[in-house]
């Protein structure tokens, strides 16, 4: 399973980059999903921390129950893949820019 996760974290951002290269509308879709994921992920994390503080159950195991939340895991996974996609996008954009500026 960890092998699959490792391979997917490399392949999915590459596929996202290729798809957005051919269909520009997907760039807006990927960014919109990321915005929604950041909001959901952040709100779930904030609510979990608030609940721990409010209940005065400040134990290491109490806060880890957030990892049982499917939405937290799904949005976190998308955020991770999205960040890798954005870094790949930035690297390739900078690479193409430096090729245009380099003397021949």
C-alpha positions, 0 to 999 in steps of 0.5 A: 500500500505504501508503494502505491501511495508513493507512486501515486504521489509522483504520477498524479501530479504529472497527469494533472500537469499534462491534462491542464496543458491540453485543457486550460479549463482544468487549471481552474478546476484544479485550483477551485478543488484545492481552495475547497479542500483547503477550507474543509481541511482547515475547518476540520483541523480547527474544529478538532483542536477547539473540541480538545481545548473545550473538553479539556482532553489535551492528550496526544491520542485525543487529537489524533481522532481527526485522522479517522475523518474521511473528509480530512483524509481526502482533502489532505491527500488532494492538497498534497498532490495539488502542491506537488502539481503546483511545484512541478508547474512552477519548475517547468514554467521557470525552465521554459522561461530560462531557455528563452532568456539564455544566449545561444 
